[in-house]
Amino acid sequence: MLRLLRCERGQALMEFVAVLPLLLLILLGTLVLGLGVNAKLVVSSAAREGARYAAIVWESQGWGALPGVRQKVRDALAAGGLNVSDPSYFNPGQDVQVADLGDYVQVTVSYRQPTFVRTLGQPSGLDLGSRLQLRSSSIFRKERSGP
């Protein structure tokens, strides 16, 4: 019996099993963080694209430029690999805001990036922690025509 207690067979396997959940948690966290940072960069780029477009056409179109701005933002998000077809992630009518600031125009873009992680122990119908709310704004000076 004493011989059985001193046996170290399987010790490395048991240590690995004890550390595996922590390693998987770190790996999953790194993956979610990386996807979130990438999405934030794409959202920032989309806000710049929308503001740039608005700054160029605002003089001639005014608020009529809004559909074009929304389309530019949508195209930039799609080019960055984000899902723009699901309205729970991105809805151009609600998630793209344009503000006329006199000589400047501001475009604010919102996007809900899925994290692919569900919060444990939440009541049914409540969704906590499965999406990152990303928002970015960009301000450009309006281009004036003429000298």
C-alpha positions, 0 to 999 in steps of 0.5 A: 500500500505504501508503494502505491502512495509513492507512485508518481505515474500520471503526475504530469497529466494531473498537473496539466489537467489542473492548469488547462482551464486557466490556459484556455481562459487566457487563450480565449481572452486573447482571441476576444481582445484581438478581435475587439481591437481589430473591430475598433480599428475598422470602426474608426476607419469607417468613421473617417471615411464617412466624415471625409465623404461628408466634408467633400459633398456637404457644400453641394448636398447638405443633409442630402449627403446622409444616405451617401455617408451611411453607404460609405460607412457600411462599405468601409465596415464590410471591407474590414470584414465586419458583419453589416448584414445583421441589424443586431450588429450594425444598423446604418439608420441608427448607428451612423450619426452626422452632426453639422458643426458649422465649418466642420462635419462630424460622423459617429459610428457605432458597432456591436462586436460579438465576443462569442462568449456567453455570461454564465448564470444569467437569466433567460432572455438577458444577454450580458457580455456577449457583445462589445459596444464600439463607437468612434467619431471623426471630424473633418473640415467642410471643403468649400468650392471656389477660390 
